[in-house]
């Protein structure tokens, strides 16, 4: 395995490949943000059941750009990562927007 990469099992534990089938498949090359998202998704139980299937047509440019940005080359893993990102959304944007104009204008912010 290349240096700086991690194998993450569907359970979210780092491991070497066991070859025991789909439910225990390893996600090789997961690093950085991808690894963290998949670990959190696994810890939340979101990766336990691999019984769902998604099909659809999307722009080739969209897929290529997403693969370049994430470094993920497999379509299935790219979809899994994208869905995990959405499922684990923390609501930061909504909270940030809701706080607009709530800071007292008399507070000195240093600029």
N, C-alpha and C positions, 0 to 999 in steps of 0.2 A: 504494500500500500504506500502511495506517495507520502512524503513527510508533510505534516500539517493537516492530514485528513483524519477523519474519525469514522468508525463503523457504528451506526446506531441501529439497534434492533427495533422492531415494531413496538416493543415494550418500552423503549426509551433508554434501555441500558446499553452502555457501550460493550461491545462484544466482538468476537471473531465470528466469521460465517459458520453457521452450524449446518446449513443445507437441509433443514427439516421442513421445507415447504413454504407456501405463501404466507401463512400467518406468522412465520418466524423469519421472514426474509430480512436480510440486512440492507441497510441503505449506505452504500459505500461512497466515500468522497464528500460526505456531508461535512461542511465546515462553516464556521462563522454564524451568520444569521440563520441560514438554512438549518444547521444542526440544532440551534436553540429553539427555533419554531417547532421542529419535529419532536424534540425532547418534551417541550411543553404540551404539544398535542398528544403525545403518547402518555404523558403523566395524567392528562385529563381524560384518558380513555378514548380519545377520538380516533386512534389508529388500531384499536383492538379487532374490529370486525371488518374484513375486506370483502364483504358480500355485495357492495353496491357498484354499479357500473355507470359511467357517464360517457355519452358519445355526442358529438356535435362538430360542426364546421366553424372554424375561426380563420381569421386572416393569417396567412403564412408570415407576413411581416410582424404581426403581433407575437406569434410564437417565437420567431427568431430573436426579436428584441428581448422578450422575457428570458429566453435561454442565455443570451449574451449578458444580460444584467445580473442573473442569478448564478450563472455557471452550471446550471442543471441542463443535461442533455437529453434525458429520458422524458418523454411526454407524460407518462404516468406520474413520475416523481414531481414534475413541474406542476401538474394539476393538484397533486396532494399538498405540495408546499403552498400553492396559491389558496386552496381551500382552508388549510390550517391557519394561514395568515388572517383570513376573514373570520374564521370561527373563534380565533383567540383575540380578536380586536378588543382593545381595552377602553374604548370610548374617549380617548384623549381629545380628539378633534372636537367632539360635541361639548365636552367639558370646557375646553379652551374657548370655544365660541360663546358659551353661556356666561363666561366670566368677563366678556367684553364690557369695558367702561365700569367695572366694579372697584377699581383701585381709586382711592381718594385722590383727586387731582392736586391736593395740597402736599402730598408726600413727595419729598425730594428723592429722585431716583438716581441722581449722580450724573445726569447728562442734560 
